[in-house]
Amino acid sequence: HLTSCAPCSRSAEHELARDQGISHAVAAILAARDATMISVRVTGGGTATAVTSARARALVFAATGLRVLPASRCYQLWLMGPGGDAPTGMLPASQRGMAGPVLATGLRDGDRLGLTVEPAGGSPHPTSAMILVLAV
């Protein structure tokens, strides 16, 4: 007989609601009337694709064929603009060769999107060279 842990159940419900909210936001960007798709090669291997919506001030990022990193490292996205570099998110571990999608919001004119390899858990500032830079 299994019993349910109320705090665990609330945590799972919160995580599910958050994931569904992100999924809806991703779908909205992909379906936006002003959606623009950019695909480029990543230094070191792989292809990155970003779908941007200027109107929503957001983008969806995914990559395929990135090299597999040791458990001590991760891929991290950055929004880079006049105000400096801000961490945007970490790519989840590759599933069947695809990493992402990651939703980035708050885009401003002149921003660029960067991708680095960082210590597991991410970093507040880039610690390695950009392996990808996209004008968004």
N, C-alpha and C positions, 0 to 999 in steps of 0.2 A: 504494500500500500504506500503510495507516494503522497506527500503533503505539499502544499504550495506555500512558499514564503511570500507574504504580502509585499515586503520591500523589494524582493527580487522580481516579483510580478510587475510592480509599478515601474521598476527600472527597465524591464524588457518592453513594457508598453511605451515608455518614454522614448526608448531607442527606436522602436518600430515607427512611432509617429514622426520622429526626427528623420529617419530614413525615407519615409513616404513623402515628407515635405521636400527633401532634397530631390527625390525622384520627380516630383511635380515641377520643381523649379528647373531641373535639367530639361524636362520635356518642353517647358515653356520657351526656353532659350532655343532649343533645336527647331521649334515650330514658329519662332518669331518671324514676322514679315521681313525684318531687316537682317535676318541671320546670314552671316558670311562665314564660309569655311576656309581654313588655311591648313594645308598639310605640308610638312617639311621633314627632311632627314635630321636625325639627332646625331651629334658628334659621338662616336663610339658605337653607333649602330641603333637601328630602330627608326620608326616614323612617328611623329607627333601630329595630332590633329586638334585644332581649336575651332570651335564654333562660337562666334561673337555676336552680340546684339548691342549696338550702341545705345539703342533706346532703353534697354533694360540695364545698361551699364554692367553687363555680366558676360561671362564666357564659360563654356564647357570644354574641358581638356581631357584627352585620352591619348595613349601611346601604345604602339605595338612593336614587338621585336626588340625591346630594350634589353641590354645585357643583364643577366641575373646578378644581383648584388649579394654579398655575404650578409648574414643576419645582423651584423654590426653597422650596416649602412642602409640608407633609404634615398629615394628620389624625392626632392622637395621643389615645389613651385614658388615663384616669387613674382609679385607685382613691382615693377621698377618704374619710378617716375621722378618728377622734379623733387618730391619730398623724400626720396631715398628708396631703399629696398624694403618691402614688407612681405613676410611669409604669407603665402596664400593657402597652402595645404600640402599634404604629402600624398604621393601616389600610393594607393593600396597595392599590396603584393599582386604581381601579375597572375591573372587567371586565364589559362589557355592562351598565353602570349599577349594578352591585352591588360594594360594597367589603366585604371580610371573607370568611370569618369570622375573628374573633380570639378566642382562648381566654384568659380571665382566671381565675387561681386565687388561693387564699388569702383569699377573701372573709370578712369578719368582720361581726358584727351592727352595724348602723348605718352600714355603708359606703354610699357613693354612687359611681356611675360617671359620669365627665365626659368630654367630647370637646372638644378645642381644635384650632386650626390653629397649627402650629408650624413652625420652620425645617426644611428637608429634613434627615432624619437624626434628628429628634426633639430633645427638650430634657429635662434632668433635673428641671425645674420648669415649670409652665405659664407661658407668656409672653404669652398672649392670653386674652381672656374666654372662658368656657365657652359653647359653642354648644349644649350638651346636658348636662343633669344628671338622672340617674335614681337613685331610691332602690332599692337592690338588697338 
